[in-house]
Amino acid sequence: MCGRYTNTAKLDAMQLRFDFDTDETDFVPRYNIAPTQYAPVLILDDSGNKRLEMMRWG
């Protein structure tokens, strides 16, 4: 199916690379993220801080 992607990075590796905050505690790498599933997204909050949020893909 179109629109699928992979995120094999672990949370700590992503935090080192992109320097963000998160409250996510159940994040795990995923190998088959499809449209309509929840996936990690980096956003800027109202204060300009980078945060990881789970959002619906597609």
Biopython code that builds the backbone (N, CA, C, O; Angstrom):
import numpy as np
from Bio.PDB.StructureBuilder import StructureBuilder

atoms = [
    (1, "MET", "N", (0.839, -1.183, 0.000)),
    (1, "MET", "CA", (0.000, 0.000, 0.000)),
    (1, "MET", "C", (0.884, 1.245, 0.000)),
    (1, "MET", "O", (1.938, 1.259, 0.636)),
    (2, "CYS", "N", (0.468, 2.266, -0.694)),
    (2, "CYS", "CA", (1.198, 3.531, -0.747)),
    (2, "CYS", "C", (1.143, 4.239, 0.601)),
    (2, "CYS", "O", (0.210, 4.045, 1.380)),
    (3, "GLY", "N", (2.143, 5.055, 0.863)),
    (3, "GLY", "CA", (2.128, 5.882, 2.050)),
    (3, "GLY", "C", (2.721, 5.240, 3.284)),
    (3, "GLY", "O", (2.740, 5.866, 4.344)),
    (4, "ARG", "N", (3.202, 4.021, 3.186)),
    (4, "ARG", "CA", (3.819, 3.373, 4.346)),
    (4, "ARG", "C", (5.268, 3.836, 4.483)),
    (4, "ARG", "O", (5.928, 4.172, 3.500)),
    (5, "TYR", "N", (5.739, 3.843, 5.720)),
    (5, "TYR", "CA", (7.151, 4.158, 5.936)),
    (5, "TYR", "C", (7.654, 3.460, 7.187)),
    (5, "TYR", "O", (6.880, 2.844, 7.921)),
    (6, "THR", "N", (8.951, 3.561, 7.426)),
    (6, "THR", "CA", (9.621, 2.887, 8.528)),
    (6, "THR", "C", (10.293, 3.917, 9.426)),
    (6, "THR", "O", (10.850, 4.902, 8.943)),
    (7, "ASN", "N", (10.237, 3.685, 10.739)),
    (7, "ASN", "CA", (11.002, 4.483, 11.698)),
    (7, "ASN", "C", (11.712, 3.501, 12.613)),
    (7, "ASN", "O", (11.117, 2.984, 13.559)),
    (8, "THR", "N", (12.984, 3.242, 12.333)),
    (8, "THR", "CA", (13.736, 2.247, 13.096)),
    (8, "THR", "C", (14.540, 2.856, 14.236)),
    (8, "THR", "O", (15.193, 2.128, 14.985)),
    (9, "ALA", "N", (14.506, 4.176, 14.382)),
    (9, "ALA", "CA", (15.290, 4.841, 15.420)),
    (9, "ALA", "C", (14.658, 4.643, 16.795)),
    (9, "ALA", "O", (13.435, 4.655, 16.941)),
    (10, "LYS", "N", (15.503, 4.462, 17.786)),
    (10, "LYS", "CA", (15.031, 4.393, 19.171)),
    (10, "LYS", "C", (14.853, 5.814, 19.698)),
    (10, "LYS", "O", (15.457, 6.759, 19.190)),
    (11, "LEU", "N", (14.018, 5.948, 20.717)),
    (11, "LEU", "CA", (13.681, 7.263, 21.253)),
    (11, "LEU", "C", (14.918, 8.033, 21.705)),
    (11, "LEU", "O", (15.044, 9.217, 21.390)),
    (12, "ASP", "N", (15.831, 7.398, 22.432)),
    (12, "ASP", "CA", (17.011, 8.120, 22.922)),
    (12, "ASP", "C", (17.901, 8.593, 21.776)),
    (12, "ASP", "O", (18.481, 9.676, 21.858)),
    (13, "ALA", "N", (18.019, 7.810, 20.720)),
    (13, "ALA", "CA", (18.808, 8.222, 19.553)),
    (13, "ALA", "C", (18.156, 9.413, 18.856)),
    (13, "ALA", "O", (18.847, 10.324, 18.400)),
    (14, "MET", "N", (16.829, 9.405, 18.772)),
    (14, "MET", "CA", (16.125, 10.531, 18.151)),
    (14, "MET", "C", (16.288, 11.797, 18.986)),
    (14, "MET", "O", (16.439, 12.887, 18.436)),
    (15, "GLN", "N", (16.257, 11.658, 20.323)),
    (15, "GLN", "CA", (16.419, 12.826, 21.190)),
    (15, "GLN", "C", (17.820, 13.417, 21.052)),
    (15, "GLN", "O", (17.973, 14.638, 21.047)),
    (16, "LEU", "N", (18.837, 12.576, 20.942)),
    (16, "LEU", "CA", (20.197, 13.079, 20.745)),
    (16, "LEU", "C", (20.324, 13.815, 19.416)),
    (16, "LEU", "O", (20.963, 14.865, 19.344)),
    (17, "ARG", "N", (19.729, 13.280, 18.388)),
    (17, "ARG", "CA", (19.844, 13.856, 17.036)),
    (17, "ARG", "C", (19.060, 15.155, 16.887)),
    (17, "ARG", "O", (19.560, 16.110, 16.292)),
    (18, "PHE", "N", (17.834, 15.206, 17.420)),
    (18, "PHE", "CA", (16.949, 16.338, 17.163)),
    (18, "PHE", "C", (16.706, 17.236, 18.373)),
    (18, "PHE", "O", (16.070, 18.281, 18.235)),
    (19, "ASP", "N", (17.200, 16.856, 19.564)),
    (19, "ASP", "CA", (17.120, 17.681, 20.775)),
    (19, "ASP", "C", (15.689, 18.158, 21.060)),
    (19, "ASP", "O", (15.370, 19.334, 20.880)),
    (20, "PHE", "N", (14.839, 17.234, 21.504)),
    (20, "PHE", "CA", (13.440, 17.554, 21.786)),
    (20, "PHE", "C", (13.012, 16.971, 23.123)),
    (20, "PHE", "O", (13.687, 16.109, 23.685)),
    (21, "ASP", "N", (11.874, 17.457, 23.626)),
    (21, "ASP", "CA", (11.251, 16.935, 24.837)),
    (21, "ASP", "C", (10.090, 16.034, 24.445)),
    (21, "ASP", "O", (9.527, 16.164, 23.358)),
    (22, "THR", "N", (9.738, 15.115, 25.345)),
    (22, "THR", "CA", (8.571, 14.277, 25.104)),
    (22, "THR", "C", (8.050, 13.707, 26.406)),
    (22, "THR", "O", (8.797, 13.527, 27.368)),
    (23, "ASP", "N", (6.769, 13.429, 26.422)),
    (23, "ASP", "CA", (6.141, 12.722, 27.532)),
    (23, "ASP", "C", (5.847, 11.284, 27.147)),
    (23, "ASP", "O", (5.312, 10.522, 27.952)),
    (24, "GLU", "N", (6.192, 10.907, 25.923)),
    (24, "GLU", "CA", (5.919, 9.551, 25.438)),
    (24, "GLU", "C", (6.757, 8.546, 26.222)),
    (24, "GLU", "O", (7.968, 8.714, 26.366)),
    (25, "THR", "N", (6.106, 7.509, 26.724)),
    (25, "THR", "CA", (6.820, 6.470, 27.469)),
    (25, "THR", "C", (6.729, 5.117, 26.785)),
    (25, "THR", "O", (7.463, 4.193, 27.134)),
    (26, "ASP", "N", (5.835, 4.994, 25.815)),
    (26, "ASP", "CA", (5.645, 3.698, 25.164)),
    (26, "ASP", "C", (6.118, 3.699, 23.709)),
    (26, "ASP", "O", (5.677, 2.874, 22.909)),
    (27, "PHE", "N", (7.013, 4.624, 23.371)),
    (27, "PHE", "CA", (7.518, 4.722, 22.006)),
    (27, "PHE", "C", (8.433, 3.539, 21.695)),
    (27, "PHE", "O", (9.325, 3.209, 22.476)),
    (28, "VAL", "N", (8.205, 2.914, 20.561)),
    (28, "VAL", "CA", (9.085, 1.841, 20.073)),
    (28, "VAL", "C", (9.285, 2.034, 18.574)),
    (28, "VAL", "O", (8.388, 2.529, 17.892)),
    (29, "PRO", "N", (10.458, 1.645, 18.048)),
    (29, "PRO", "CA", (10.653, 1.693, 16.598)),
    (29, "PRO", "C", (9.607, 0.825, 15.903)),
    (29, "PRO", "O", (9.198, -0.211, 16.428)),
    (30, "ARG", "N", (9.179, 1.259, 14.718)),
    (30, "ARG", "CA", (8.170, 0.505, 13.965)),
    (30, "ARG", "C", (8.623, 0.371, 12.525)),
    (30, "ARG", "O", (9.234, 1.278, 11.960)),
    (31, "TYR", "N", (8.316, -0.767, 11.948)),
    (31, "TYR", "CA", (8.832, -1.109, 10.632)),
    (31, "TYR", "C", (7.774, -1.072, 9.540)),
    (31, "TYR", "O", (8.089, -1.353, 8.383)),
    (32, "ASN", "N", (6.533, -0.737, 9.864)),
    (32, "ASN", "CA", (5.475, -0.736, 8.865)),
    (32, "ASN", "C", (4.376, 0.245, 9.281)),
    (32, "ASN", "O", (3.267, -0.165, 9.623)),
    (33, "ILE", "N", (4.689, 1.524, 9.249)),
    (33, "ILE", "CA", (3.718, 2.544, 9.633)),
    (33, "ILE", "C", (2.849, 2.844, 8.417)),
    (33, "ILE", "O", (3.349, 3.247, 7.367)),
    (34, "ALA", "N", (1.563, 2.646, 8.569)),
    (34, "ALA", "CA", (0.620, 2.805, 7.457)),
    (34, "ALA", "C", (-0.307, 3.988, 7.713)),
    (34, "ALA", "O", (-0.483, 4.404, 8.858)),
    (35, "PRO", "N", (-0.900, 4.529, 6.652)),
    (35, "PRO", "CA", (-1.889, 5.593, 6.830)),
    (35, "PRO", "C", (-2.973, 5.170, 7.825)),
    (35, "PRO", "O", (-3.381, 4.009, 7.857)),
    (36, "THR", "N", (-3.420, 6.104, 8.613)),
    (36, "THR", "CA", (-4.417, 6.005, 9.690)),
    (36, "THR", "C", (-3.824, 5.542, 11.015)),
    (36, "THR", "O", (-4.521, 5.582, 12.029)),
    (37, "GLN", "N", (-2.569, 5.107, 11.051)),
    (37, "GLN", "CA", (-1.935, 4.723, 12.311)),
    (37, "GLN", "C", (-1.280, 5.944, 12.949)),
    (37, "GLN", "O", (-0.990, 6.933, 12.276)),
    (38, "TYR", "N", (-1.053, 5.859, 14.265)),
    (38, "TYR", "CA", (-0.367, 6.930, 14.967)),
    (38, "TYR", "C", (1.135, 6.745, 14.833)),
    (38, "TYR", "O", (1.655, 5.633, 14.921)),
    (39, "ALA", "N", (1.825, 7.875, 14.614)),
    (39, "ALA", "CA", (3.265, 7.857, 14.384)),
    (39, "ALA", "C", (3.888, 9.095, 15.026)),
    (39, "ALA", "O", (3.197, 10.091, 15.238)),
    (40, "PRO", "N", (5.186, 9.046, 15.339)),
    (40, "PRO", "CA", (5.845, 10.181, 15.975)),
    (40, "PRO", "C", (6.052, 11.343, 15.002)),
    (40, "PRO", "O", (6.416, 11.152, 13.841)),
    (41, "VAL", "N", (5.806, 12.564, 15.516)),
    (41, "VAL", "CA", (5.984, 13.783, 14.729)),
    (41, "VAL", "C", (6.671, 14.809, 15.616)),
    (41, "VAL", "O", (6.273, 14.988, 16.768)),
    (42, "LEU", "N", (7.696, 15.489, 15.104)),
    (42, "LEU", "CA", (8.323, 16.583, 15.831)),
    (42, "LEU", "C", (7.568, 17.868, 15.518)),
    (42, "LEU", "O", (7.339, 18.198, 14.355)),
    (43, "ILE", "N", (7.183, 18.588, 16.569)),
    (43, "ILE", "CA", (6.465, 19.852, 16.399)),
    (43, "ILE", "C", (7.153, 20.932, 17.224)),
    (43, "ILE", "O", (7.946, 20.629, 18.116)),
    (44, "LEU", "N", (6.852, 22.179, 16.929)),
    (44, "LEU", "CA", (7.242, 23.301, 17.780)),
    (44, "LEU", "C", (6.020, 23.700, 18.587)),
    (44, "LEU", "O", (4.959, 23.970, 18.022)),
    (45, "ASP", "N", (6.165, 23.738, 19.923)),
    (45, "ASP", "CA", (5.027, 24.153, 20.742)),
    (45, "ASP", "C", (4.911, 25.677, 20.743)),
    (45, "ASP", "O", (5.687, 26.360, 20.074)),
    (46, "ASP", "N", (3.957, 26.203, 21.482)),
    (46, "ASP", "CA", (3.716, 27.647, 21.497)),
    (46, "ASP", "C", (4.900, 28.446, 22.024)),
    (46, "ASP", "O", (5.019, 29.638, 21.741)),
    (47, "SER", "N", (5.781, 27.795, 22.792)),
    (47, "SER", "CA", (6.965, 28.467, 23.331)),
    (47, "SER", "C", (8.174, 28.330, 22.418)),
    (47, "SER", "O", (9.244, 28.856, 22.725)),
    (48, "GLY", "N", (8.017, 27.631, 21.302)),
    (48, "GLY", "CA", (9.126, 27.437, 20.371)),
    (48, "GLY", "C", (10.008, 26.253, 20.707)),
    (48, "GLY", "O", (11.091, 26.112, 20.138)),
    (49, "ASN", "N", (9.565, 25.392, 21.627)),
    (49, "ASN", "CA", (10.328, 24.204, 21.997)),
    (49, "ASN", "C", (9.930, 23.029, 21.116)),
    (49, "ASN", "O", (8.758, 22.864, 20.776)),
    (50, "LYS", "N", (10.922, 22.208, 20.747)),
    (50, "LYS", "CA", (10.632, 21.008, 19.969)),
    (50, "LYS", "C", (10.069, 19.930, 20.881)),
    (50, "LYS", "O", (10.585, 19.688, 21.972)),
    (51, "ARG", "N", (8.993, 19.279, 20.413)),
    (51, "ARG", "CA", (8.356, 18.204, 21.166)),
    (51, "ARG", "C", (8.018, 17.069, 20.223)),
    (51, "ARG", "O", (7.728, 17.281, 19.046)),
    (52, "LEU", "N", (8.060, 15.864, 20.757)),
    (52, "LEU", "CA", (7.620, 14.696, 20.006)),
    (52, "LEU", "C", (6.187, 14.392, 20.410)),
    (52, "LEU", "O", (5.894, 14.214, 21.593)),
    (53, "GLU", "N", (5.302, 14.331, 19.437)),
    (53, "GLU", "CA", (3.890, 14.011, 19.666)),
    (53, "GLU", "C", (3.503, 12.866, 18.742)),
    (53, "GLU", "O", (4.025, 12.745, 17.633)),
    (54, "MET", "N", (2.597, 12.040, 19.201)),
    (54, "MET", "CA", (2.061, 10.990, 18.349)),
    (54, "MET", "C", (0.844, 11.560, 17.625)),
    (54, "MET", "O", (-0.075, 12.088, 18.251)),
    (55, "MET", "N", (0.853, 11.445, 16.294)),
    (55, "MET", "CA", (-0.241, 11.969, 15.478)),
    (55, "MET", "C", (-0.662, 10.920, 14.456)),
    (55, "MET", "O", (0.103, 10.027, 14.093)),
    (56, "ARG", "N", (-1.879, 11.060, 14.017)),
    (56, "ARG", "CA", (-2.411, 10.120, 13.033)),
    (56, "ARG", "C", (-1.822, 10.414, 11.657)),
    (56, "ARG", "O", (-1.895, 11.542, 11.171)),
    (57, "TRP", "N", (-1.238, 9.393, 11.035)),
    (57, "TRP", "CA", (-0.592, 9.520, 9.730)),
    (57, "TRP", "C", (-1.624, 9.351, 8.625)),
    (57, "TRP", "O", (-2.391, 8.388, 8.619)),
    (58, "GLY", "N", (-1.634, 10.291, 7.697)),
    (58, "GLY", "CA", (-2.453, 10.168, 6.487)),
    (58, "GLY", "C", (-3.828, 10.565, 6.623)),
    (58, "GLY", "O", (-4.589, 10.495, 5.658)),
]
sb = StructureBuilder()
sb.init_structure("model")
sb.init_model(0)
sb.init_chain("A")
sb.init_seg("    ")
for serial, (resi, resn, name, xyz) in enumerate(atoms, 1):
    if name == "N":
        sb.init_residue(resn, " ", resi, " ")
    sb.init_atom(name, np.array(xyz, "f"), 0.0, 1.0, " ", f" {name:<3s}", serial, name[0])
structure = sb.get_structure()
